[in-house]
Amino acid sequence: MARKPRSVDLTQVSEWDDGKLRRKQDYLAAEEPLEIRIGGAPLSVTMRTPGHDIELAAGFLFTEGLVQQRAQILALEESESGSAGENRGNVVAAQLAANADYDSEKMRRNFFAASSCGICGKASIDSVRSRALSAPNPDFKLDPEILVRLPDALRESQAVFGRTGGLHAAGLFDASGKLLVLREDIGRHNAVDKVIGWALLEGRVPLREAILMVSGRGGFEIVQKAIVAGLPVVASVSAPSSLAVQLARETGQTLIGFLRGRRFVVYSGETRIASE
């Protein structure tokens, strides 16, 4: 019987602690390839942590511009790869509506998305800039006292990170600081796609009244995916990249970095941060 992918693996390690070496069991964050297909044809392979793969595929199709609305995704199904089914659970097959913006010739490059950086390169950046991205909700306001509570709320809800210490997280919060959904993945961009995919499948896109909080840094891909989903605020515990800041400023998105304790830095869109 084929093995179903798991989000956590157990392994034997040697731990050195104050001069003593001992064998112990340790948890590892799983990393396996997920192939996304459209109409039976391979589209992309992304290295991800198994779990919520349907949401990941939906979020990927939406944030990469292959669909513009939920109704254009007719079906998403986990399927097998290979005659023996050795990669069961590592393939998601999509059926798209005829009006979806999918050009099989254009997509023949079958880009590979690494878990560390996602789809990188000039072609991806030019593709994003050529899309008609709408400015996020200008009327959304966020209380700083709520904002500073988000990192702790994110960490407390990370089930797999507590065992492995090796996963990124993305969480959607409302203006009151309530956690709407959290997803974990070895790739931060995958965690974001899972969150946005959840929102898309739930009929919540555009996310005009929500905040995206991510662990790690706020890179270009995180910002562009958030803009596609209509998110007015993106916050991270680390630094954003220069290209992320530039894109946030161009589109009017609020981008926050170094959100730690009672301090944060606003790189773009400070008018959404409510002042006394």
N, C-alpha and C positions, 0 to 999 in steps of 0.2 A: 504493500500500500504506500502511496506517495506521502511524503512528509509535508504537513501543513506548516508554512513559515510561522515563526514565533518572534515576538518583539524582544525577548530576552533569552540569552543562552547561558548555560552553566558550564564552567570550566575549572580545571585544576591549575592552581598557581603556587608559586613559592613567595612567601612574604618574609622580608628581613625587617626585624623590629628590635632596635637597641641591642644589636649583637647576636640575636637569636633568629635562626632561619626555620621556618615551619611551612608545611604543606597545608593548603586550605582550598575550599571551593569559593569561587568568585563569580559574580554575574557580569555578563557582557551585553552591551546594547547590540542587538542584531542588525546586520546590514546585508541586504540582498537586493538584486536587481528587480525592478518592476518594469515590464514592457507594456506600453500603452498602444493599443491597436485601434484603427478606425476602419470599419468595414472589412476586417480581416487583414488589412495591410499594416505592417509595423510603422509606428509614428515616432516613438521615443523610448529610450531606456533610461530610467533614473535609479540611482542607488538610494535605497530608503530603508527605514525600519518598518517591517511588516505590521500592518494594522491600519484600519480605516482606508484601505486602498481605493475603494469606490469614491470616497470623498477626495482623495489625492488626485485621482484621474479627473474628476469633475472640476476641481480647482485648477488643475493644470490646463485643461482645455479652455477654461474661461479666462484665466489670467494671461495665457499666451495668445488670446485673441481668436481661437478657432471657433468659439461660440460666443455670442453676445447676450444670450438669455437662456434660462433654464429650459424653456420649451424646445430649444434646438437639440437638446440631448434626448434622443428617443429611448435609448437603453444603455446601461452600463452593467457589464457582467464579468465576474471573475471566471477565468477559463484556464485550460491547460495549455502547456507548451510542449511540443514533442509528442511522438506517437506513444511513448510510455508514460506520459504525464509526469515526467520527473520534475517539472517546475510548476506543479499545481499550486495555484494561489499567487503566482508571480506574474500573471498576465491579467490585464483588464481590457476587455474589448468594448468599444463604443460604437453605437449606431447614431449618426447625426442626421438631422433634417436636411432636406435639399437646399434650404436657404442658408445653411451654415457656411462661414467663410473658410472653407477647407479646399485647398488646391493640392491635389496629390503630387503633381509634378514639382511644385514649389517645396513641398515637404519631403521630397525624396532623400534629402540629406540625412534624415533619421538621426537627428542630433542626440548626443549622449550627455546626460546631465549628471555630473558628479555630486556626491552628497555634500562636499565641502563648499561648492560655489554655485551649483546650479548651471544654467545655460549661460555661459560667459562669452564675451567677445563682441567685436564691433558689429557683426551682423545682428545680434540680438538687440544691442543698444539702438541701432538705426531702425530696427523694426518697431521698437517701443515708441520712438520719437515720431514715427510716421503715422501712428494710430491717433485717432481723435479721442483723447482722454479728457473727460469732463472734470472741472474743478470740484473738489469735495464741498460738502455742505458748509457755507460760510457762517451760518447762524449757530452752529454747534459750539457750546461753551463747556469748559472743563474746570472744575474746582481743583486747585493744586493740592489741597488736603486729601482729595480722593486719589489723585495721581500718584502721590508718594506711597500709597498703600498697595498699589498694584504689584510691584515685584514680589512682596511677601505672599500675596494671594496666588500669584503664578507658581511660585516655588512650592507652596503647601499643597497644590493640586497636582504636582508632577509625581505620578505613581511610579513610573519606570526609572526616572532620574534618581530617586531615593535608593534604588537597588544597584544601579550601574554607575551613576555619576557621569554618564557619557551621552546624554541626549539634550537636544535643544527643545524649547517649548515655544508655542505661540498661543496666546489667549485673546479671546474677544470679551470686552467688558462694556457695559452700558455706562451712561453718564453718572450713575450713582455708585459705580465701582462693583456692580454685581457681575460675576463671571458667567458668561453665556455659554462658552465652550472652550475647551483646552485640548490641544493635540501635541504629541511629542514625536520627534523624529531625529535621527542622526544628522539629517540635513535641515538647517533652519528654514530654507526655502520650501522644503517639503512640508514642514510643520505648518507654514503659512498657507500652502495650497490645501492642506487637509481642513484647516479652519474655514477658508473661503469656500471650499467645496461643500462643507457642511452647510454654510449659510446659503449657498446657491440652491442646494437640493431642498432646503427648508423654505425656500421662497423669501429669504430675507435680504437679498441683494437688490438694489444698492444699500450698503451699510451706512446710512446717513447719520445715525445716532450712536455710533460705536467707536471704541478705541481698540487698536491692535497693540498688544504688548508682546515683545519678543525677548527671549534670552539671547545673550551674545550681542553682536553688533548689528546696526541697522544699515545694511548694504543696499545697493542699487536695486537688486531684484526684489527685496522686501518692499521697498517704497513703490516700485512700479506695480507690483501685484496688489498692494493696498489701494493704490489710486484706481486701478481697474475695478476694484470692488466698491469704490465710493467711500472708503474710510477717510474721515477727516483728520484723524490723529494716529500717528505711529510713535510708539515709545520703546526704547531699548535700554538695557542696563549698561551698554558699552557705547563706543563711539560709532557714528555713522561714517560712511565714506564720502569723499568729495562729490562724487557723481550722484549719490543719493541726496545730498543736500541741494545740489543744483536742480535735480528733478523735482524735489519737494517744493522748492521756491518757484519754479516755473509753473507748477500746477496749483499752487496755493494750499498745499497740505501742511499741517502742523507736524514737525519732526522733532522729537525729543530724544536726547542721548544722556548717558551717564546718570540714569535714574537710579540713585542709590541713597538709602536713608532719607534725609530731608533735603536733598539737593538734586537738581537736574539742570540740563542745559537745553535751551530752546534754539534750534538751528533755523527753523522756518515757521511762519504762521503763529507768532506769539499772541495775536489778537484773540485766538480761541481760549487762551489761558485766562480765566477770570481773575481780575485783580480786586483788591479790597477798595 
